[in-house]
Amino acid sequence: MKKRNKNNQWLYSRFFIPNIIFIAIVSFLSLGIIYYWSFYHFSNIFEDRVIDEYTLKYSEDLGIKNEWLLGVTTHSVDVLEATHGKATRDYIESCALEQEEIYKLYKEKVDGKHLIYTISLDNSNGEFLYKYSVIKDIYAEIFPNIAITFAVFSVFIMFLSYIYVKFVSGKLYSSINKLEEYAHKLAALDLDAEPVEIVTNDRSIKSLAETFKEMQIKLSEKEKLQKTTLQYISHEMKTPIMIIESYTTSAKDGIYPKDTLEASLDTILAQAERMKIKVASLLKIVELNTKDIIKTCFNLSELANNIITNYKMQINSIANYIVDIQPDVMVSADKEKIQILIENLVENQFKYCKELIAIRIFRNKDKTILLFFNDGYKISENLKSKLFMPFVKGYNGSNGLGLSICKTILLQHKSDIKIIDTNFGTLFKIELKDF
């Protein structure tokens, strides 16, 4: 999750944030345009001045308040006619004659204009007069225009957003479609397919493309391994089968290739044992590849010491040996598979050493280091690149699956094994990561 948060993905940085900024700018621009247009278009509303500068001095005598910014307040219906027309004047006057309340608020459309007005009885100089206060209902007048304007701008913004989203999603899905096509080719085992090249700034899509490339390489390697395995099986099994078949046929005819029946049967048994060993090795690597990892936390030092103790007889037969295992090295891994790993490497040291083997295990930060050395023949550079492949013959002509099994186990634990250059002998280094 942390890694994902740090990625600063292109889709967010190049699409989401700019799109929000874009919509905000357009919205503020729309409001500005609406405000300016409204002020300009309805400026005449504020010009409905009841009194100009010339008649201002007579305002008190006429009973008129200069409230032109809000509308008009007057006792004279003639002023209403001057500001809003005769039809409006007649209508408001008729409402005053019919009104029974002392004060009443009206909000209605009169002579095509939206008005808000009040009619009240006002006592002035001992005489009751009607007092009229009238303003235009600007909100009611301009609301439809505002709504239409906002609707038009909303459609415009949505259209621009659609174009932008279509452009961005087109680039995004173009990459996804290429990856999908590439994945279908790999699923159909078209391992010669040209790796897809994705031009994008999104790290996740780039990582996915690289993962597909790595998968293609591994599938190709697996296919080569399967072919090698089949070639090995056909070659290794052919000879013992042919010997068993020929010896059995000869024995039925009363002919004994080894002079005696017993010697000939011993040869047949030896070849059968050879086949048994080969089949067991194949079954072991198949089991390791198909069996799930069962992770537990255990004491690797204790496990390694127990394994070395089991090989006490072989160790005593060697002139020199060094075992340096740091106490209480705790690891989280599949204990059974790690045991197979150490056993194979210990056997490998006994098999190829001359007079010296050395085993060291210690903890280094977040990794556990395992070193296995023997003073046998130094492995050639050509053989180093193939040594961990199944059925590759070693420097003494022998072949098997021991080191291949070790490699498989470590790959399952996301770890690795390497051959370290030394002046003489062979040194294997394992970096077992916390799993």
N, C-alpha and C positions, 0 to 999 in steps of 0.2 A: 504493500500500500504506500509506503514512504517513497519507494522508488518511482511509483506511478505519479505521485504528487510532484516530484522533482522534474518530471519530464517536460513540463511546460509545452504541452502538445500543441501542434500547429492548428488543429481544429478549433481550440479555444482562443489561441492568440491571434489567429488570422481570420476567424469567422465570427465567433460569439461576441467578443468585446467590440470589434469594429462595427458589427451590426447594431449593437445597443447604442453606441455613440452616434451612428448614422441616423437611427430613428429619433434619438433625443434632439439632434441638431435640426432635423426636418420638422419635428413637432414644435420646437421653439420658433423656428422660422415661420411656421404656419400661424402660430399665435400672433407673432409680430405682424404678419401680413393682414390677418383679420383685424387686429387692433388698429392698424394704420388705416385700413380701408373703412372700418366703421367710423373712425373719427372724421375722416374726410367726407364720407358719404352722408353722415348724419349731423354734420356741423351746422346745417341750417336749423336744426332743432333748437340750438342755443341762440339763434338769432331772433326768436319769437319774443322780442322785447316788448313789453307792454308800453313802456315809456322810453322815449329817446332823451338825449341830453337837453333838448329844448323844452320838453314838458316836465322835466324832472322837478322843477321848482313848484309845480302845481300838484305834486303827488299827494301831499298831505290833505289839500283841499278836496281832492277827488277820492280820498280814502284808499289809495293804491299803494301797496308795498312793492318795492323794486326787488322782486325775487325771481328774476328772469332765468337764473340758472336752474331753478327747480320748476318753474312754471309761472302761474299768475295767481295772486290772491287779491280779490276785489269785492266791493259791494255792488258794483255796477255790471249789469249784464251786457251793457254796450262794450265794455272792455273785452268781454268774452267774444263778442262778435268781431272786434278788431283783431283779436289774436287767433281765433279758431274758426271764424266764419259764422254766417247767419244761421245756418242749419244747426250747428252745434249750440249756438246761443239759444235758439228756440227750444231745442230739446232739453237743455239743462234747466231753462226757465220753467218748462212744463213739469219737469221732475220736482222743482222747488214748490210749485203750486200744489202738487199731489202729495208731497212729503208731509207726514204727520209727526215725525220725530224732530227733536231739536237739532240733532246732529246725525248725519248719515254718510257713509262712505260708498261710493259707486266705482265699479271697475268694469267698463264695457267699451264696445266699439261704437263710436258715434261719427256719422258722416265719413266713414272709411278710415277713421283714425282711432287708435287704441288710446283711451284716456283713463286716468285715475283722478277722480275728483270728489270733493266733499261739499255738501250744502248744509249750512248751519244758521240758526237764528242768532244775530249778534245785536246787542244793545248798545247803540251809539247815540249819545246826546239825548237820552230818554226815549229814543225811537228804536223799534225793532226792525232790523234790516236783514235781508238775506246776505250771507257771506259765502262767496264762491272761491274755492281753491282748486285749481285745475293744473295737472301736469300730464305730459305725454307718457304713456306706458312704453318707454323705450325698449324694455326687455321683450314685451310681447311683440313689438314691431320688428325688432331685428333678430329675434330667436330663430325663426324659420331660415333666414339668410345665414345665420351662424351655423345652424344645423346642416344646411346644404353644403356650406363651405367646408365644415369639418368632414362631412361625408366624402366630398370630392378629394380633399387632401388625404383622408384615410385610405381611400381606394388607390390614390397615387402612391402613398407610402407602401401599401401592401404590394402594389405592382412592382415597385423598385426592389422591395425585399424579396419578392418571388424571383425576380431576375438574378439578384445577388445570390440567393440560396441555390438556385438552379445552377449557377456558374460554379459555386464552391462544391456543391454535392456532385456535380458532373466530374470535377477533378478527383474528388474523393472516391466515387464509385468506379471511375475509370481504373484507378489503382486496384481497388478491390476485385473488379472483374478480371483484371490480368492475373491477380493472385489466385482467383477461383479457377480460371482456365489452367493455370500452371499446376494447381493442386489436383485437378482432374487427370492431368497427364501423369502425375506421379502415382495417383491411385490406380491408373491403368498400367502401372509399371513401365511407362515410357521413360526410361532412365537416361535416354539420350536427348531428352527435351532441352531446348535452349533455356537457360535460367532467365527468369523475368527480370527486367530492369525497371525499377520504380523511381520516378523523379518526383520526390515529395520531401517536405520538411518535417513530416510527422514521424517521430521516432518509433512509435508503435508499429506503423505500417512498414517502415524500413526494417525494424527488428523481425517482423513476420516474414518479410521477403527473404531476409538472411536465414531465418529458421528453415524455410522451405529449401533453400540452397543446401544447407547443412544436411537436411533430411535426404535430399537427392544423393549427396555424396555418400552418406551412410548406407542408403539403400543399394547404391552401386557397389560399395564395399561388401555389403552382405551378400549380394548376388555373386560377386567374385569368390567370396568365402564358400558359398554353397557349391559353386562349380569346382573349387579346389577340394572341398570335402568329398564330392562325388568322385573326382579323379583319384583322390587318395584311397577312398574305399574300394574303388574298382581295381586300383593297383595293388593295395595291400591285401585285399581279400582274394584276389585272383590267384596269387601264388600258392597260399596254403590250401585253397579249394582244389586247385589243380593237382597238388601233391597228394592230398587225401583221396581225391578221385582216382588218380593213377595207381596209388598203393593199394586201394581197396579192390580195384579191377584186377590188378596183378595177383593179389592174394586169392581171389576167387578162382583164378586160373591155375593156382598152385605155384605161382612164381613169387618169390620174396625178394624185393629190391635190396633189402638190408641183410640178405643171406638167410635170416631166420624170421619166422613169423613174429616172434616176440619183439625183435628189433624193428621190424616194419611197423608193428602196432605202436611201438613207442614213438616212432616218427609221426604217425598219424595223430597220436595224442598231443605231441608237442605243437603240431600245426593247429590243432583244435584249441589248445591253450593260448596260442598266439592270437587266434581270431577272437577268443573270449576277452583277452586284454584290450584289443582294439575296440570291440563292441562296448565294453565297460567304459572306456574313455569317452567314446561318442555319447553314450547315455548320460555320463556325468556332465558334459558340457551342455547337452540339451536340457537337463534338469536345472542347471544353473541359470540358463537363459529364460526358462519358463516359470521358475519358482519365484514367488513374490518375496520382496525384502521384508524381513521381520525385525524391526528396529528395537533394540534394548540397550540399556546402559549397563556396561560390565567392566570388570577390571582386566584390561588387556595384558598388564604385566603378569598377573596370575595365570591367565590363559597361556601366554607364551612360555612361561617357566614350566608349566605342566606338559606342554608339547615337547620341549627340549628334554625334559626328564624321560619321556617315552622313548627318546632316541639316545638314551644313555650308552647303550652298547656301541652304537656307531661313533658317538663322540669319543669314547675311550679308545677307539681304534685309531684315532687321528693324533698325530704327534703334538700339534698345537691347536688350541681353540680358545676363542675369547667370547664370552657372553656378558654383555653390559646392558642390563634392562633396568630402567628407572622404576622405582617402586610406585605402586598405586597410580598407574596411568589409566584414567577412566576414559572410555570412548562410548559413543552412541552409534551402534551399527548392528548388522546381522551377525550374531555371535557364531553361528554355525558356519557361515560362509567365510568369515574372517579366520576361523580355525582351519578350514580347507586351504585358504591362502597361505597361512604361515607354514602348515605341513608341507605344501608343495615346494615352497621356497627353501625350507630346511632340507628336504630330500634332494633338492637341486644342488645345494652346497655340498652335501656328502657325495653326490654322484660325480661332480666334476672337480673337486678339490684334489690337491696333491698332499700337502702336509698341514694346511692352515685353513680354518674357517673363522669368521668373526660375525657376531650378531649383536646389533645394538638397537635399543628402542627407547625413545625419549619424547617428551612433550615440548612443542615449540609454538607458543601462542595458541592459535586456534587450530593447529594441526598436530598430528602425531607422526613422528618420523620413524620409519623402520629401515635399517640398513643391513644387508646380507652380503658378505664378502667371502670369496674363496680364491685360492691362489692357483687355480687351474689356468687353462689356456685363455689368452686375451681374445675377446670376441672381435671379429673384423668389422669394419665400418659397413660393409655390404650386408652382413648378417644382422647388424643391430636393428635395421629398419624392418626386418622380417621376423625377428626372433619371437615376437609375441603372437604371431599368426599361427593358427592350427596346422599341425603336421609339417612344420618347417624343420628340416634336419639341422641339428646342432653341429658344433665344430668337430665332434667325434663321430659324426655320421648317424647318430641316433635321432629319433624323432618322437613326438608325442604331443600331448595337450596340456602338460603341466603349466607352462608359462602362459599359454593361451587362457587357461582357466583362471589364473591369477589376474590377468588383464581384464577378463570379463567381470570378475567379482569387484574389482576396483572401479570399473566404469559404472557398475550398478550403484556404487557408493559415491559417485561423482568425484573420484580420486584417480590417481595415476601412478604408474611405475616406470622408472627410467633406468637406463644403464649409464653409470657415471664413469668418465674416463679416469683410468689409473695407470701407473707405470707397469704394473703386472696384475694378472688375475682379473676377476670380474666383480664389480660392485653394483648391486641393485639397490635403488633408493625408492622408497614408497612414501608418499605424502597422503596420509589418511585424514581427510577432512571430517569435521563434525557433521554428521548426517541427520 
